[in-house]
Amino acid sequence: MADCIFCKIIAGEIPSAKVYEDDDMLAFRDINPQAKVHVLVVPKSHFATLAEMNDAQAELVKKCMKKIPQIASSLGLSDGYRLIVNQGEAAGQTVHHLHIHILGGQNMGEKML
């Protein structure tokens, strides 16, 4: 999508602090971190929510989820981390391109955020 900030980051039009990239996904540091470590994992195919994804995009999400433990380990998150996928504006989704937040580097506690 031409107006999607994550698509522009994926295309290299906007710089990011990349922590991982392959043919299917990009992981980069959030510019407004909510934890000591806050990385976004973004499939390279544009779709806003899980409800919108097709079968090929579902495979991309699967690949992302399988890669996240390796990304988390490379970030030093051996004590644990939290994953968040916001779905829609009421859930706090501000960029309408599916993305998975990896949060860690501190005690996250028992609360949701």
N, C-alpha and C positions, 0 to 999 in steps of 0.2 A: 504494500500500500504506500502510495506516494507521501502521505502525511503522517505515517507511523514513525515515531521516534526510534523504536526498536528496529524497524526495518532499515532505517537510515544508519543506525549503529552497525547492524549486520553488514550493510553494504560498504562500510568504512567512510561514510559521508560525515559522521559525527564520531569523534574519538571516544574511546572507552578504555578503562583499565582492565584489559582482558586477563582472565585467569585460566581459561581453557577455550579451545575452538576446534571443531572438526567440521566435516561436511554437513552435519545435521543440526548442530547447536552451537551457541556461543554462551560463555559464562563470563560475566564481568562484574566489577564492584559497583554497588549502588551508590549514586552520587549523594543520596540523603540517607546514610546508614542508620538503622534502628537497633543495631547491636555492634559490638566490636568488630565482628566479621559479618558482612552483609553482601552477599553475592546473588546476582540474578542469573538464572539459567533460562535461555530463550531458544525455543525451536526456530530454525531458519525459515519455516513456512509460516505465513501470516494467518492466524485465526485468533479470535478474541477469547473464547471460552471453551471449556471442555464440551459443552453442548453443541458447539459449532463444528467440531473437528470431524473430518472424514476418516476413513480407515487408514490411509497413508499417514495422516497427521497423528493418529492414535499410536502408530508405530514409532513416530518421532518422540512422542511423550514417553513411551516405553523406553526408548534409548536414553532419553534424558534421565529418567529415574534410575536406570541401571548405571549411568555414569556418575551420578551425584555422590555416591560413597567415595569414589576415587577423587573427585574434586574436593570434597570435604576433607579427606585425608591430606591432600596437598596443601590445604589451607590451615593445617594443624588442628583440626577439630576432632581430635581423638577422644575427647571427653563427652562428645555428643553435639547435636545441632538440631535446629527446628526447621521444618519445611512449611512454607505457606504458599497457597495458590488462591489468590483472590478472584472471585467470579462475579463480575458486575460492579457497578458503582456503589450499590448499597453495602457491598462487602469491602469496599476500599480500593477497587481496581481503578487506577488512574490512567494506565496505559492499556489500551484495548488490543493487546497482542499477548497471547498466553505466555506467562512466565512463572517460574518457580523461584521463590525466595529461599536462600540458605542463610540462616541466622545462627550465630554462635560466638564462641570466643569468650563467653561469660556464662554465669548461671542464669538460665532463662526462667527459672521458677516454674510454678504450676499454673500461672495465669495464661490466658490464651496468647497474649502478646507481651 
